[in-house]
Amino acid sequence: MSRWCASLTADDPVGQVAAMDGRPVRTREGRHALGLLDGPGAATGPYRVGDVYAIGEVTLHNAPELRSRLGADGAPGDCSDGELLLRAYVRFGAAGLAAADGMFALAIAERDELVLVRDHMGARTLFHARAGTGEGAAWAASTSLRALQRWPALDTGLHLPAVRSFLTFAYLPGRETLLRGIHEVLPGRCVRLKPDGTSVEETYWEPAEVADERPAAEHARELRELLESATARRLPVAEPVGVLLSGGVDSSLVTALAAKLHDQAVRSYSISFGDDAPNELAYSGLVATHCHTEHQVLTVPGAAVAARLPETVALLDSPVGDPLTVPNLMLAEAVAADGMSVVLNGEGGDPVFGGPKNLPMLIHELHRDEAGVDSRARAYVDSYRKCHGDLPVLLTPGVLAELADAPPVTDLLTPYLAQGQMTSLLNQLLHTNLRTKGAHHILTKVERITASQGLEGRAPLFDRAVVDHAFRVPPRLKLAGTSEKWILKEAVRDLLPATIVDRPKSGMRVPVQQWLDGPLRELGHDLLLGGSARARGLFRQDTIRAWLRREGTLLPRQGGKLWLVLTLELWLRSFEVGA
């Protein structure tokens, strides 16, 4: 298991890779160097096609189609997924990348450039940084943020605008990271790093709205075919498969399709937070029985969350303020302990087909007084209900002063919410959800946590062809009145009990406040009121104390807010980021 790093410099590129703790791998001599890193990941390489070398973490779900497109002479039958993707790039350029479907982060040493490629949806992360300018510039890239942090040539530190973004969204939507000077490659992009210190970003795939007014039944039928194909391609060969089953329609349909299509055992896994916490076990149990899966319910006590939260946060290249991170890790451990290498999930239904976040935004659109995309973006930010409205009393005066001239967080959203590729407001919202929360929260969290256990977490609903089809479905068939994801439900109605298909979405109810008042109380107080947090100087201590006492609002949401602050503090400590 490994990740990778790469460098582009005229001054000892092999030494730059070694400085990131990489093991340099052999390529042609020049300005480039590629290297493998210890750590959970799927990196392999280098691959060579002519004078072009690459290294990557590559899993392709449509390798046979790519081989067919390249022809018998274009791809040896035994070549790896990484080499196959490189061959598609060398032969077809950006069109070869667009034709691929899978999870990949690739570095290509091509002529005097270092080319970085991230998959369509953002299932695997990829970062880059520059030191110096002009002819003295050096570039480094890696699938590991820690590797770039170790790069001696880079003068990095805490990036305050990213702190504000994280507290607003509970993840980092876009190119910014919490480390100054390190940037993330966006999904569906190819970034060319040049020896003069400049870079060029090319988009090889972006979802596009297509008017397709066929009858609903035809859309549902085609979607069903695409869902079956997407699931079948993600099933492992000749071994059992795990499925994470919450009991909602998304995870349930993936479970049903896996049970229908797989020729091996299908094992489903659900979470319980104990008898005192609300749960959906009746629904997940119903689906497991209906689909004849081998079902396991994993109980996650608050004490386990408190004990394992620091190590779980440390697995993530960028923090995710999701209280399900520790339960997700424990589920991945259970799946791996059962001997499986692949676990499917139902992620993607909401951002792709119109989940519950969109209806409030559509209602806002009907009643807003202020025209323009900025108003829409502010409403989107407010709908997250995280810490954005609390920043004036949460952040210290010094931090607020430094952020005074920073671009507003709404700038991260306006490219998707403006009239452009998407003319329908619902499609604009889905595009935003896909490119922000989908790429920078959902997929990356799943990938890092499952990789830590030697698993691949695969999401059929984020399949490229499924997403393309979703933006051909008329908006009225995705959000039909108040029925969310209507076309998705119609496509799988025969697979599942009506109780599952027609139930409203409730989401996983996590007892965060219970944990903070109980097993996490001591850790929370020590971390947020301790000397390290005070020295870092981000948060006002009076506000943190009031939240810990559950003061301040009629309907307190301090639990979720404290979880964000606690997660951020743990991440900064793990990466040893100072003031």
C-alpha positions as CSV (number, residue, x, y, z in Angstrom):
1,M,0.0,0.0,0.0
2,S,1.4,3.4,-0.9
3,R,0.8,6.9,-2.2
4,W,3.0,8.9,-4.6
5,C,4.9,12.2,-4.9
6,A,6.6,13.9,-7.8
7,S,8.8,16.9,-8.5
8,L,9.7,19.2,-11.3
9,T,12.9,21.2,-10.9
10,A,16.2,21.9,-12.5
11,D,17.9,21.4,-9.1
12,D,18.1,17.7,-8.1
13,P,14.5,16.5,-8.6
14,V,15.3,13.1,-7.1
15,G,16.5,14.8,-3.9
16,Q,13.3,16.7,-3.8
17,V,11.3,13.5,-3.9
18,A,13.5,12.0,-1.2
19,A,13.0,15.1,1.0
20,M,9.2,14.3,0.9
21,D,10.1,10.8,2.2
22,G,9.4,9.4,-1.2
23,R,11.3,6.4,-2.7
24,P,12.4,7.6,-6.1
25,V,11.4,5.3,-9.0
26,R,13.4,5.1,-12.2
27,T,12.5,7.4,-15.1
28,R,14.5,9.0,-17.9
29,E,16.9,11.6,-16.6
30,G,15.7,15.2,-16.6
31,R,13.8,17.7,-14.5
32,H,11.3,15.2,-13.3
33,A,11.3,12.7,-10.5
34,L,8.6,10.4,-9.4
35,G,8.4,8.5,-6.1
36,L,6.3,6.1,-4.0
37,L,5.4,6.9,-0.4
38,D,4.6,4.7,2.6
39,G,1.0,5.0,3.6
40,P,-2.5,3.7,2.8
41,G,-3.1,4.1,-0.9
42,A,-3.1,2.3,-4.2
43,A,-0.1,3.9,-5.9
44,T,1.8,2.0,-8.6
45,G,4.3,2.8,-11.3
46,P,6.1,4.2,-13.0
47,Y,4.4,3.4,-16.3
48,R,6.1,4.2,-19.6
49,V,4.7,4.8,-23.0
50,G,7.5,6.0,-25.4
51,D,9.2,8.9,-23.7
52,V,6.3,9.6,-21.4
53,Y,6.4,8.3,-17.8
54,A,3.7,8.4,-15.1
55,I,2.9,7.3,-11.6
56,G,-0.5,7.1,-10.1
57,E,-3.3,5.7,-7.9
58,V,-5.6,4.3,-10.6
59,T,-8.6,2.0,-10.5
60,L,-10.6,1.9,-13.8
61,H,-14.2,0.6,-13.9
62,N,-14.3,0.5,-17.8
63,A,-10.9,-0.9,-18.6
64,P,-12.3,-3.2,-21.4
65,E,-13.9,-0.3,-23.2
66,L,-10.6,1.7,-23.0
67,R,-8.6,-1.3,-24.4
68,S,-11.1,-1.7,-27.2
69,R,-10.8,2.0,-28.1
70,L,-7.0,1.7,-28.1
71,G,-7.0,-1.4,-30.3
72,A,-5.1,-4.6,-30.1
73,D,-1.7,-2.9,-30.6
74,G,-2.5,0.0,-28.3
75,A,-2.7,-1.7,-24.9
76,P,-1.1,-5.0,-23.9
77,G,-3.6,-7.4,-22.4
78,D,-1.7,-7.6,-19.1
79,C,-1.0,-3.9,-18.6
80,S,-2.2,-2.3,-15.3
81,D,-5.0,0.2,-15.0
82,G,-2.4,3.0,-14.5
83,E,-0.5,2.1,-17.7
84,L,-3.8,1.8,-19.6
85,L,-4.9,5.3,-18.6
86,L,-1.5,6.7,-19.6
87,R,-1.8,5.0,-23.0
88,A,-5.2,6.5,-23.5
89,Y,-3.8,9.9,-22.6
90,V,-0.8,9.6,-24.9
91,R,-3.0,8.4,-27.8
92,F,-6.0,10.7,-27.4
93,G,-5.0,13.5,-25.0
94,A,-7.7,14.9,-22.9
95,A,-10.4,12.9,-24.8
96,G,-8.6,9.7,-23.5
97,L,-9.0,10.9,-19.9
98,A,-12.6,11.8,-20.5
99,A,-13.3,8.3,-21.8
100,A,-12.1,6.7,-18.6
101,D,-14.3,5.9,-15.7
102,G,-12.8,5.3,-12.3
103,M,-10.9,6.6,-9.4
104,F,-7.5,8.1,-10.3
105,A,-4.8,10.6,-9.4
106,L,-2.0,10.6,-11.9
107,A,1.3,12.5,-12.4
108,I,2.7,12.4,-16.0
109,A,6.3,13.4,-16.8
110,E,5.8,14.8,-20.4
111,R,8.6,16.7,-22.1
112,D,9.5,19.4,-19.7
113,E,6.2,19.5,-17.9
114,L,4.6,17.7,-15.0
115,V,1.0,17.0,-15.8
116,L,-1.5,16.3,-12.9
117,V,-4.8,14.5,-13.6
118,R,-7.6,13.9,-11.1
119,D,-10.6,11.7,-11.9
120,H,-14.0,13.1,-13.1
121,M,-15.7,13.1,-9.7
122,G,-12.8,13.5,-7.3
123,A,-12.7,10.1,-5.7
124,R,-8.9,10.4,-5.2
125,T,-7.2,13.6,-3.9
126,L,-4.2,15.3,-5.5
127,F,-2.2,18.3,-4.3
128,H,0.5,20.5,-5.6
129,A,2.8,23.4,-4.5
130,R,5.4,25.7,-5.9
131,A,8.6,27.1,-4.4
132,G,10.4,30.0,-6.1
133,T,9.6,31.8,-9.3
134,G,10.7,32.0,-12.9
135,E,13.5,29.7,-14.0
136,G,14.3,29.0,-10.3
137,A,10.9,27.6,-9.6
138,A,10.4,24.1,-8.3
139,W,7.1,22.2,-8.3
140,A,6.0,19.3,-6.1
141,A,2.9,17.2,-6.2
142,S,1.5,14.3,-4.2
143,T,-1.7,12.4,-3.3
144,S,-0.5,13.1,0.3
145,L,-0.8,16.5,1.9
146,R,1.7,15.4,4.6
147,A,4.3,14.7,2.0
148,L,4.1,18.3,0.6
149,Q,4.2,19.7,4.1
150,R,7.5,17.9,4.6
151,W,9.0,19.5,1.4
152,P,11.8,21.7,2.7
153,A,11.6,24.1,-0.3
154,L,8.1,25.2,0.7
155,D,7.5,27.8,3.3
156,T,4.1,26.9,4.5
157,G,1.8,27.5,7.5
158,L,-1.8,28.0,8.4
159,H,-4.0,29.4,5.6
160,L,-6.6,31.5,7.5
161,P,-9.2,31.8,4.6
162,A,-9.4,28.0,4.6
163,V,-10.2,28.0,8.3
164,R,-13.1,30.3,7.6
165,S,-14.3,28.0,4.7
166,F,-14.1,24.9,6.9
167,L,-16.2,26.5,9.6
168,T,-18.7,27.6,7.0
169,F,-19.1,24.3,5.1
170,A,-17.6,21.6,7.4
171,Y,-15.2,20.8,4.5
172,L,-13.0,22.7,2.1
173,P,-14.8,23.2,-1.3
174,G,-12.3,24.1,-4.0
175,R,-8.6,24.4,-4.5
176,E,-7.6,25.8,-1.1
177,T,-6.2,23.7,1.7
178,L,-5.4,24.6,5.3
179,L,-1.7,24.8,4.4
180,R,-0.6,28.0,2.8
181,G,0.8,27.5,-0.7
182,I,-0.6,24.0,-1.2
183,H,-3.5,23.7,-3.6
184,E,-5.8,20.8,-4.6
185,V,-6.4,19.8,-8.2
186,L,-10.1,20.0,-9.0
187,P,-11.9,16.9,-10.3
188,G,-12.2,16.6,-14.0
189,R,-9.1,18.7,-14.5
190,C,-5.6,18.3,-16.0
191,V,-3.1,20.8,-14.5
192,R,0.2,21.4,-16.4
193,L,3.0,22.6,-14.2
194,K,5.7,24.3,-16.3
195,P,9.4,24.8,-15.6
196,D,9.1,28.6,-15.5
197,G,6.8,28.4,-12.5
198,T,3.5,28.9,-14.4
199,S,0.7,26.4,-14.7
200,V,-2.3,25.9,-17.0
201,E,-5.5,24.2,-16.0
202,E,-7.5,22.3,-18.6
203,T,-11.0,20.9,-18.0
204,Y,-11.4,17.5,-19.7
205,W,-14.8,16.7,-18.3
206,E,-17.6,18.7,-16.6
207,P,-21.3,17.8,-16.4
208,A,-23.4,19.6,-18.9
209,E,-27.2,20.2,-19.0
210,V,-28.9,18.6,-22.0
211,A,-32.5,19.1,-22.9
212,D,-34.1,15.6,-23.2
213,E,-37.9,15.7,-23.1
214,R,-38.5,11.9,-23.5
215,P,-41.3,10.4,-21.4
216,A,-40.5,9.7,-17.8
217,A,-40.7,6.0,-18.3
218,E,-37.9,6.1,-20.9
219,H,-35.7,8.1,-18.6
220,A,-36.3,5.7,-15.8
221,R,-35.6,2.7,-18.0
222,E,-32.3,4.1,-19.3
223,L,-31.3,5.1,-15.7
224,R,-32.0,1.6,-14.5
225,E,-29.7,0.2,-17.2
226,L,-26.9,2.7,-16.3
227,L,-27.3,1.9,-12.6
228,E,-27.0,-1.8,-13.2
229,S,-23.9,-1.3,-15.4
230,A,-22.3,1.0,-12.9
231,T,-22.8,-1.4,-10.0
232,A,-21.7,-4.5,-12.1
233,R,-18.4,-2.7,-13.1
234,R,-17.7,-2.0,-9.4
235,L,-18.2,-5.5,-8.2
236,P,-14.9,-7.4,-7.4
237,V,-14.2,-10.6,-9.4
238,A,-14.6,-13.9,-7.7
239,E,-14.9,-12.6,-4.1
240,P,-17.6,-11.4,-1.8
241,V,-18.5,-7.7,-1.6
242,G,-19.5,-5.5,1.3
243,V,-22.2,-2.8,1.1
244,L,-22.7,0.0,3.6
245,L,-26.5,-0.1,4.2
246,S,-28.2,2.8,6.1
247,G,-31.8,1.9,5.1
248,G,-32.3,4.9,2.9
249,V,-33.2,4.5,-0.8
250,D,-29.7,5.2,-2.1
251,S,-27.8,2.6,-0.1
252,S,-30.8,0.2,-0.4
253,L,-30.8,0.3,-4.2
254,V,-27.0,-0.3,-4.3
255,T,-27.5,-3.3,-2.0
256,A,-30.4,-4.7,-4.1
257,L,-28.4,-4.3,-7.4
258,A,-25.3,-5.9,-5.9
259,A,-27.4,-8.8,-4.6
260,K,-29.0,-9.2,-8.1
261,L,-25.8,-8.9,-10.1
262,H,-23.0,-10.5,-8.0
263,D,-22.2,-14.2,-8.2
264,Q,-20.6,-14.1,-4.8
265,A,-21.8,-13.4,-1.3
266,V,-23.1,-9.9,-0.5
267,R,-22.6,-8.7,3.1
268,S,-24.3,-5.6,4.3
269,Y,-23.3,-3.5,7.3
270,S,-25.3,-1.0,9.3
271,I,-24.5,1.3,12.3
272,S,-26.2,1.6,15.7
273,F,-25.5,4.1,18.3
274,G,-27.1,2.1,21.1
275,D,-30.6,1.5,22.3
276,D,-31.1,5.1,23.5
277,A,-30.3,6.7,20.2
278,P,-32.7,7.0,17.2
279,N,-31.9,4.6,14.5
280,E,-33.0,3.2,11.1
281,L,-32.3,-0.4,11.8
282,A,-35.8,-1.5,11.0
283,Y,-35.4,-0.2,7.5
284,S,-31.8,-1.6,6.9
285,G,-32.9,-4.9,8.4
286,L,-35.9,-5.0,6.0
287,V,-33.7,-4.4,3.0
288,A,-31.1,-7.0,4.2
289,T,-33.9,-9.6,4.5
290,H,-35.5,-8.6,1.2
291,C,-32.1,-8.9,-0.6
292,H,-30.9,-12.0,1.3
293,T,-27.6,-10.4,2.3
294,E,-25.4,-11.5,5.2
295,H,-26.2,-8.6,7.5
296,Q,-24.2,-7.2,10.4
297,V,-25.1,-4.3,12.8
298,L,-22.1,-2.6,14.3
299,T,-22.8,-0.8,17.6
300,V,-20.7,2.4,18.0
301,P,-20.5,3.6,21.6
302,G,-19.7,7.2,22.5
303,A,-16.6,6.0,24.4
304,A,-15.2,4.5,21.1
305,V,-15.8,7.7,19.3
306,A,-13.9,9.7,22.0
307,A,-11.0,7.2,22.0
308,R,-10.6,7.0,18.2
309,L,-11.5,10.5,17.0
310,P,-7.9,11.8,17.0
311,E,-6.5,8.9,14.9
312,T,-9.5,9.2,12.5
313,V,-9.1,12.9,11.9
314,A,-5.4,12.3,11.3
315,L,-6.2,10.0,8.3
316,L,-7.7,12.9,6.3
317,D,-5.7,15.2,4.1
318,S,-8.2,17.9,4.7
319,P,-10.6,17.9,7.7
320,V,-14.2,16.8,7.4
321,G,-16.6,18.0,10.1
322,D,-18.7,14.9,9.8
323,P,-19.5,13.1,13.1
324,L,-19.8,9.8,11.1
325,T,-16.0,9.6,10.5
326,V,-15.2,7.3,13.4
327,P,-18.3,5.1,12.7
328,N,-17.1,5.0,9.1
329,L,-13.7,3.8,10.2
330,M,-15.1,1.1,12.4
331,L,-17.3,-0.1,9.6
332,A,-14.3,-0.2,7.3
333,E,-12.5,-2.3,9.9
334,A,-15.4,-4.7,10.1
335,V,-15.5,-5.1,6.3
336,A,-11.8,-5.7,6.1
337,A,-11.9,-8.2,9.0
338,D,-14.4,-10.2,6.9
339,G,-11.7,-10.6,4.2
340,M,-13.2,-8.3,1.6
341,S,-11.3,-5.8,-0.6
342,V,-14.2,-3.8,-2.0
343,V,-17.1,-2.1,-0.2
344,L,-19.9,-0.3,-2.1
345,N,-21.9,2.6,-0.7
346,G,-25.0,4.6,-1.7
347,E,-23.3,8.0,-1.7
348,G,-24.2,10.3,-4.6
349,G,-28.0,10.1,-4.7
350,D,-28.5,13.5,-3.1
351,P,-26.0,15.6,-5.0
352,V,-26.8,13.9,-8.3
353,F,-30.5,13.5,-8.3
354,G,-31.9,16.2,-6.0
355,G,-31.8,15.4,-2.3
356,P,-33.2,17.4,0.6
357,K,-30.8,20.4,0.4
358,N,-32.4,21.8,-2.8
359,L,-36.0,22.4,-1.7
360,P,-35.2,25.1,0.8
361,M,-33.1,26.8,-1.9
362,L,-35.9,26.7,-4.4
363,I,-38.3,28.2,-1.9
364,H,-35.8,31.0,-1.2
365,E,-35.6,31.7,-4.9
366,L,-39.3,32.3,-5.0
367,H,-39.3,34.9,-2.2
368,R,-35.9,36.6,-2.3
369,D,-35.9,40.3,-2.8
370,E,-32.3,40.8,-4.0
371,A,-31.5,39.7,-7.5
372,G,-28.2,38.2,-8.7
373,V,-26.1,35.2,-8.0
374,D,-24.5,36.7,-4.9
375,S,-27.8,36.6,-3.0
376,R,-28.3,32.9,-4.1
377,A,-24.8,32.0,-3.0
378,R,-25.3,33.7,0.5
379,A,-28.5,31.7,0.9
380,Y,-26.7,28.5,0.0
381,V,-24.0,29.3,2.6
382,D,-26.7,30.0,5.2
383,S,-28.5,26.7,4.5
384,Y,-25.5,24.8,5.8
385,R,-26.3,26.0,9.3
386,K,-22.7,25.5,10.5
387,C,-20.5,28.3,12.0
388,H,-20.6,31.0,9.3
389,G,-23.1,33.2,11.1
390,D,-21.0,32.8,14.3
391,L,-17.7,33.8,12.9
392,P,-17.8,37.4,14.3
393,V,-18.1,36.0,17.9
394,L,-16.1,32.8,17.3
395,L,-12.9,34.0,15.7
396,T,-10.6,36.3,17.6
397,P,-10.3,40.0,16.6
398,G,-6.8,39.4,15.2
399,V,-8.0,36.6,12.9
400,L,-11.0,38.7,11.7
401,A,-8.7,41.6,10.9
402,E,-6.5,39.3,8.8
403,L,-9.6,38.0,6.9
404,A,-11.0,41.4,6.3
405,D,-9.6,41.6,2.7
406,A,-10.0,37.9,1.9
407,P,-12.4,37.0,-0.9
408,P,-15.8,36.0,0.4
409,V,-16.6,32.3,0.8
410,T,-19.5,32.8,-1.7
411,D,-16.8,33.1,-4.4
412,L,-16.4,29.3,-4.2
413,L,-20.0,28.8,-5.2
414,T,-20.8,31.5,-7.8
415,P,-19.2,29.7,-10.8
416,Y,-21.8,26.9,-10.3
417,L,-24.8,29.0,-9.3
418,A,-24.5,31.5,-12.2
419,Q,-26.2,31.0,-15.5
420,G,-23.8,29.1,-17.6
421,Q,-23.7,25.4,-18.5
422,M,-26.8,24.9,-16.4
423,T,-29.9,27.0,-17.1
424,S,-32.2,25.3,-14.6
425,L,-31.8,26.4,-11.0
426,L,-32.2,22.9,-9.7
427,N,-29.4,21.7,-12.0
428,Q,-27.2,24.6,-10.9
429,L,-27.8,23.5,-7.3
430,L,-27.0,19.9,-8.2
431,H,-23.9,21.0,-10.1
432,T,-22.8,23.0,-7.0
433,N,-23.4,20.0,-4.7
434,L,-21.5,17.6,-6.9
435,R,-18.5,19.8,-7.3
436,T,-18.2,21.0,-3.7
437,K,-19.6,18.5,-1.2
438,G,-19.4,15.5,-3.5
439,A,-15.8,16.0,-4.4
440,H,-14.4,17.5,-1.3
441,H,-16.4,15.8,1.5
442,I,-18.2,12.7,0.5
443,L,-15.8,11.0,-1.9
444,T,-12.6,12.0,-0.2
445,K,-13.7,11.0,3.2
446,V,-14.8,7.5,2.0
447,E,-11.5,7.1,0.0
448,R,-9.1,7.9,2.8
449,I,-11.0,6.0,5.5
450,T,-11.5,2.8,3.4
451,A,-7.9,3.0,2.1
452,S,-6.6,3.0,5.7
453,Q,-8.0,-0.6,6.0
454,G,-6.8,-1.8,2.6
455,L,-10.2,-1.4,1.0
456,E,-11.6,0.3,-2.0
457,G,-14.8,2.2,-1.3
458,R,-16.8,2.4,-4.6
459,A,-19.9,4.6,-5.3
460,P,-22.0,3.5,-8.2
461,L,-24.2,6.6,-8.0
462,F,-21.2,8.7,-8.8
463,D,-20.6,6.8,-12.0
464,R,-19.8,9.2,-14.9
465,A,-22.5,7.9,-17.2
466,V,-25.1,8.0,-14.4
467,V,-24.2,11.6,-13.7
468,D,-24.3,12.5,-17.4
469,H,-27.7,11.0,-17.6
470,A,-28.9,12.9,-14.4
471,F,-28.3,16.2,-16.2
472,R,-30.3,15.0,-19.2
473,V,-33.4,14.2,-17.0
474,P,-35.7,17.2,-16.9
475,P,-35.6,18.9,-13.4
476,R,-39.4,18.2,-12.9
477,L,-38.6,14.5,-12.9
478,K,-35.9,14.8,-10.3
479,L,-37.8,17.0,-7.9
480,A,-41.4,16.2,-8.6
481,G,-43.4,18.5,-6.4
482,T,-42.0,17.8,-3.0
483,S,-40.9,14.2,-4.0
484,E,-37.1,14.3,-4.0
485,K,-35.1,12.0,-6.3
486,W,-38.3,10.9,-8.0
487,I,-36.7,9.5,-11.2
488,L,-34.2,7.6,-9.2
489,K,-36.9,6.0,-7.1
490,E,-39.0,5.1,-10.2
491,A,-35.9,3.5,-11.8
492,V,-35.6,1.0,-8.9
493,R,-39.2,0.7,-7.6
494,D,-39.4,-3.0,-8.5
495,L,-36.2,-3.8,-6.6
496,L,-37.2,-2.7,-3.2
497,P,-40.2,-2.7,-0.8
498,A,-42.5,0.4,-1.2
499,T,-41.7,1.2,2.4
500,I,-38.1,1.9,1.4
501,V,-38.7,3.6,-1.9
502,D,-41.4,6.0,-0.7
503,R,-40.1,6.9,2.8
504,P,-38.9,10.5,3.3
505,K,-35.2,11.0,3.8
506,S,-34.3,11.4,7.5
507,G,-30.6,11.0,7.4
508,M,-28.4,9.4,10.0
509,R,-29.2,10.9,13.4
510,V,-25.9,11.1,15.2
511,P,-25.9,11.8,19.0
512,V,-23.2,14.5,18.8
513,Q,-24.4,16.5,21.8
514,Q,-24.7,13.3,23.9
515,W,-21.1,12.5,23.1
516,L,-19.9,16.0,23.9
517,D,-21.7,16.0,27.2
518,G,-20.4,12.5,28.0
519,P,-17.3,10.7,26.8
520,L,-16.0,13.6,24.7
521,R,-16.4,16.2,27.5
522,E,-12.9,15.9,28.9
523,L,-11.2,15.8,25.5
524,G,-13.3,18.8,24.2
525,H,-12.4,20.9,27.2
526,D,-8.7,20.0,27.1
527,L,-8.4,20.6,23.4
528,L,-10.5,23.8,23.0
529,L,-9.6,25.5,26.3
530,G,-6.0,24.2,26.6
531,G,-2.7,26.0,26.1
532,S,-2.2,24.9,22.5
533,A,-5.6,26.3,21.3
534,R,-5.0,29.5,23.2
535,A,-1.5,29.9,21.7
536,R,-2.9,29.3,18.2
537,G,-5.2,32.2,18.7
538,L,-8.0,31.3,16.4
539,F,-11.0,31.1,18.7
540,R,-12.5,33.3,21.4
541,Q,-12.4,31.4,24.6
542,D,-15.6,33.1,26.0
543,T,-17.5,31.8,23.0
544,I,-16.1,28.3,23.3
545,R,-17.0,28.2,27.1
546,A,-20.5,29.4,26.4
547,W,-21.0,26.7,23.7
548,L,-19.6,24.0,26.0
549,R,-22.2,25.2,28.6
550,R,-24.9,24.9,25.9
551,E,-25.7,28.6,26.1
552,G,-26.8,31.1,23.5
553,T,-29.8,30.0,21.5
554,L,-33.4,28.9,22.0
555,L,-32.8,25.8,19.8
556,P,-29.1,25.1,20.5
557,R,-27.0,23.7,17.7
558,Q,-23.8,24.1,19.6
559,G,-23.1,20.4,19.4
560,G,-22.6,20.5,15.6
561,K,-20.6,23.7,15.9
562,L,-18.4,22.4,18.7
563,W,-17.8,19.3,16.6
564,L,-16.4,21.4,13.8
565,V,-14.1,23.4,16.1
566,L,-12.9,20.2,17.8
567,T,-12.3,18.4,14.5
568,L,-10.3,21.4,13.2
569,E,-8.2,21.6,16.4
570,L,-7.4,17.8,16.2
571,W,-6.4,18.1,12.5
572,L,-4.2,21.1,13.2
573,R,-2.5,19.2,16.0
574,S,-2.0,16.1,13.9
575,F,-0.3,18.2,11.2
576,E,1.5,20.2,13.7
577,V,0.2,23.5,12.4
578,G,1.0,26.4,14.6
579,A,-0.3,29.9,14.9
